Amino acid sequence: MSKYSILWEFVQRDGRESFQLTFAEIQNIAGIPIDHSFLKYKKELMEYGYQVEKISMKEQTVTFRRQGGNSSDTST
């Protein structure tokens, strides 16, 4: 189990095409702060039908985008 699994499941359940979370919101959801390892772990999110579109250090936000256009159901 990944240290960000709880976050990935939250993103998948959200279901929106694209949305943004602050670093503080991510820490609250995942129970851990974002650190440099997030860059490595973000690839796991593709298994949940989403990708990290943008990480803004200045605004301290992460933008998530659903893969595959209109598909809201991902089977893995």
Phi and psi in degrees as GROMACS dihedral restraints (atoms count N, CA, C in turn):
[ dihedral_restraints ]
;  ai    aj    ak    al  type     phi  dphi    fc
    3     4     5     6     1   -75.0    20    10
    4     5     6     7     1   152.4    20    10
    6     7     8     9     1   -69.1    20    10
    7     8     9    10     1   -14.3    20    10
    9    10    11    12     1  -106.7    20    10
   10    11    12    13     1     9.8    20    10
   12    13    14    15     1   -54.2    20    10
   13    14    15    16     1   -40.8    20    10
   15    16    17    18     1   -62.2    20    10
   16    17    18    19     1   -40.4    20    10
   18    19    20    21     1   -65.8    20    10
   19    20    21    22     1   -45.7    20    10
   21    22    23    24     1   -60.6    20    10
   22    23    24    25     1   -40.6    20    10
   24    25    26    27     1   -65.7    20    10
   25    26    27    28     1   -38.6    20    10
   27    28    29    30     1   -61.6    20    10
   28    29    30    31     1   -46.5    20    10
   30    31    32    33     1   -60.3    20    10
   31    32    33    34     1   -45.9    20    10
   33    34    35    36     1   -62.0    20    10
   34    35    36    37     1   -43.9    20    10
   36    37    38    39     1   -65.8    20    10
   37    38    39    40     1   -30.8    20    10
   39    40    41    42     1   -57.4    20    10
   40    41    42    43     1   -46.6    20    10
   42    43    44    45     1    80.5    20    10
   43    44    45    46     1    -9.3    20    10
   45    46    47    48     1   -68.8    20    10
   46    47    48    49     1   155.4    20    10
   48    49    50    51     1   -60.9    20    10
   49    50    51    52     1   -43.6    20    10
   51    52    53    54     1  -153.4    20    10
   52    53    54    55     1   140.1    20    10
   54    55    56    57     1  -160.2    20    10
   55    56    57    58     1   166.9    20    10
   57    58    59    60     1  -124.7    20    10
   58    59    60    61     1   141.6    20    10
   60    61    62    63     1  -126.7    20    10
   61    62    63    64     1   146.0    20    10
   63    64    65    66     1   -80.9    20    10
   64    65    66    67     1   162.2    20    10
   66    67    68    69     1   -57.4    20    10
   67    68    69    70     1   -38.7    20    10
   69    70    71    72     1   -65.3    20    10
   70    71    72    73     1   -40.9    20    10
   72    73    74    75     1   -64.2    20    10
   73    74    75    76     1   -41.0    20    10
   75    76    77    78     1   -62.9    20    10
   76    77    78    79     1   -43.1    20    10
   78    79    80    81     1   -61.8    20    10
   79    80    81    82     1   -40.3    20    10
   81    82    83    84     1   -64.9    20    10
   82    83    84    85     1   -41.1    20    10
   84    85    86    87     1   -71.9    20    10
   85    86    87    88     1   -49.9    20    10
   87    88    89    90     1   -82.3    20    10
   88    89    90    91     1   -21.3    20    10
   90    91    92    93     1    81.6    20    10
   91    92    93    94     1     6.1    20    10
   93    94    95    96     1  -141.5    20    10
   94    95    96    97     1   149.9    20    10
   96    97    98    99     1   -76.0    20    10
   97    98    99   100     1   154.9    20    10
   99   100   101   102     1   -68.3    20    10
  100   101   102   103     1   134.3    20    10
  102   103   104   105     1  -133.9    20    10
  103   104   105   106     1  -174.6    20    10
  105   106   107   108     1   -59.2    20    10
  106   107   108   109     1   -29.0    20    10
  108   109   110   111     1   -65.7    20    10
  109   110   111   112     1   -16.8    20    10
  111   112   113   114     1   -55.4    20    10
  112   113   114   115     1   -34.6    20    10
  114   115   116   117     1   -61.5    20    10
  115   116   117   118     1   -35.3    20    10
  117   118   119   120     1   -75.5    20    10
  118   119   120   121     1   -46.6    20    10
  120   121   122   123     1   -72.1    20    10
  121   122   123   124     1   -22.4    20    10
  123   124   125   126     1   -60.1    20    10
  124   125   126   127     1   -23.1    20    10
  126   127   128   129     1   -64.3    20    10
  127   128   129   130     1   -26.6    20    10
  129   130   131   132     1   -64.1    20    10
  130   131   132   133     1   -27.1    20    10
  132   133   134   135     1   -61.0    20    10
  133   134   135   136     1   -26.4    20    10
  135   136   137   138     1   -61.2    20    10
  136   137   138   139     1   -28.4    20    10
  138   139   140   141     1   -67.0    20    10
  139   140   141   142     1   -16.7    20    10
  141   142   143   144     1  -102.5    20    10
  142   143   144   145     1     6.8    20    10
  144   145   146   147     1    86.0    20    10
  145   146   147   148     1    11.8    20    10
  147   148   149   150     1  -130.0    20    10
  148   149   150   151     1   167.5    20    10
  150   151   152   153     1  -140.3    20    10
  151   152   153   154     1   157.5    20    10
  153   154   155   156     1   -83.3    20    10
  154   155   156   157     1   115.8    20    10
  156   157   158   159     1   -85.3    20    10
  157   158   159   160     1   -40.2    20    10
  159   160   161   162     1  -154.3    20    10
  160   161   162   163     1   140.4    20    10
  162   163   164   165     1  -118.7    20    10
  163   164   165   166     1   119.7    20    10
  165   166   167   168     1  -106.9    20    10
  166   167   168   169     1   110.3    20    10
  168   169   170   171     1   -70.7    20    10
  169   170   171   172     1   -34.9    20    10
  171   172   173   174     1   -65.3    20    10
  172   173   174   175     1   -48.2    20    10
  174   175   176   177     1   -88.3    20    10
  175   176   177   178     1    -9.9    20    10
  177   178   179   180     1    55.0    20    10
  178   179   180   181     1    55.1    20    10
  180   181   182   183     1  -134.5    20    10
  181   182   183   184     1   158.1    20    10
  183   184   185   186     1  -127.3    20    10
  184   185   186   187     1   130.1    20    10
  186   187   188   189     1  -102.6    20    10
  187   188   189   190     1   128.7    20    10
  189   190   191   192     1  -109.4    20    10
  190   191   192   193     1   142.3    20    10
  192   193   194   195     1  -134.7    20    10
  193   194   195   196     1   134.7    20    10
  195   196   197   198     1   -70.1    20    10
  196   197   198   199     1   140.1    20    10
  198   199   200   201     1   -84.7    20    10
  199   200   201   202     1   155.9    20    10
  201   202   203   204     1    73.4    20    10
  202   203   204   205     1    29.3    20    10
  204   205   206   207     1    65.1    20    10
  205   206   207   208     1  -115.4    20    10
  207   208   209   210     1   -84.0    20    10
  208   209   210   211     1    -6.8    20    10
  210   211   212   213     1   -67.0    20    10
  211   212   213   214     1   118.8    20    10
  213   214   215   216     1  -104.8    20    10
  214   215   216   217     1    -2.2    20    10
  216   217   218   219     1  -119.2    20    10
  217   218   219   220     1   125.2    20    10
  219   220   221   222     1  -120.3    20    10
  220   221   222   223     1   126.4    20    10
  222   223   224   225     1  -111.8    20    10
  223   224   225   226     1   122.4    20    10
